[in-house]
Amino acid sequence: MFKDYKTICIAIICFVMLGTVITGCHHTANTDTISNDEQKQEPSEVQFTFYPSGADFIESIIDKRGNVEITDDMRKKFNLFARDYRWCYMPDMDGYESFFEANEYAKSFGYNNFGFAVFYVLHYMKCPEKMSDDAMQSAIQSLFVAKDSYQDMPHQVYPRLANYEDGHYSLWPEGMPDHNRKFYLLTKLDIVPHETDGVYITVHTKEYYFHDSLYEPGENEKWLAEKSQELGIPEMQAAAKLLANGEMEEIEGRYEFETIIYINNSGENPHGMNPRFVSSRSRDIEL
């Protein structure tokens, strides 16, 4: 359960300049004159929302059943979905209730797996300066399916994952990767009906990350540079094309994910086609 969060994405830091504290989320500076009163204003409260890319992918495959043949369009839409939903931070879980358990990493800090859910939501929300505990509870319940019922989550500091002060969460100071250089390859897709209006969608995913020229190129970067030259287009455009047509599977990914999504098709479902996660498991391919 969530065995490698100490290596998954927390350890991925583009670079750290000596003497500079990296806070993880960067905001565009306001070059206009700011009054003292404006400087004292608290950051605006954030509220959870689903990203359209999730529903867009779900709608494109919702009528299919069984082991689905994956198309270029599916790979393209899933990559956008997974990138928006910060798949690299997806917690290992099996129902909302599993967050009350604690894996070895969580135990070492004296908290339960809710720390990983909070960490995920803060990244999903693009690292707000603060997020209230009520908004956090609502976001976690919106994203993750409970097998029985939703019990209130504990609100506390989660060292190395999230700060908690005055009823608000903020991200623990850590570096972040450039998410535009992350790619998520959909490798397998199974869709099974559940009762009258529901479906379970199981997606198998490989995560790739291509370092920029600041780093010594590895085998994947060399492969991409060669393909980019052959195609005559910039590397990130080439990566998107090679992901969509499935060629990216030629190289080794960094992590694998198996994630189950539940969709309720009934007209009474307030979430519509927005994805809600039942379970997820990750594996570090490089280990």
Phi, psi and omega in degrees: 000114174051041192295336189235033177294337176287345173249333181288114169062325176298321184276356182271104181235123184303302168191154181238121178276138183302129177086359181251129178271123178267122183265355174095311182248132184247137181241144180293131182287145177267115184275353178287161177293132182245128180286164178299322179297319180293324180296331183276350183294141177287149175302144181294145180290141179255149179235145182292143172211152175277147176273140183301332183298331178293309179296326179298315178294314182301314181298330182284344184233359190298332183272358181272160181220154177077205179281105190275135174287125187274131180255168177300320181296321178297316180297318181297312181293322180293321179300318178295317177301308183294325179292314178299322184272010176048058185302330182296340179259006182302123181287143169293126184199163176218079186085153179308323183299334183292344177291342177282347176278177180219124174278181186298321180295314179297317180301324182296338178253358176081026176227178180257185188289355175299335177303322181287326176293317178297314178303315180298312183298319179298321176287319177303320180279013179061039171059066176294155178295330175203155179213125185294157180296326177294318178295323178295313178302315181297318181295315181296319179291330178288323185275327189243130184280135173267137178283329179242287182207163179266111172268151180299137179279155174284140178250121186193173171288137175241091184309138182074355181237308185205142172272155176217120182209135178052042176076016182226145176260149170214159185288139173299138182298108178214161174280167180225153173283167171278107185293343176288347178259005176263140179225141184238110183268120175283115185254338180204144183217121178236135180231122184235129178291150177228115182054218188276315190243000186253159173220146171256128180245116179257121180245134174252130190226143169245133179260136178234147175222128180250113180292152177277185188289354176292340184251154173297125184294135174268189182298320181292319178295322178294319178299315181293320179299319179294315179295321179299319179294319179298319182278340180073030180225160180302156188301316182291326174293320178296318179299317179298320180292317182290332174289314183298321181272000175089356182295337182297340179293350177295334184252166184279130175277179180263317181221154172242143178230140169239114189231134178252128180247139177248133176234129175257115185277356184293150181294345181273356182283117182290343183271348179058227181270010179288137185289139174231133192265128180269314181204160176203140176228141180237156177217132177280110183292330186283346180275000000 
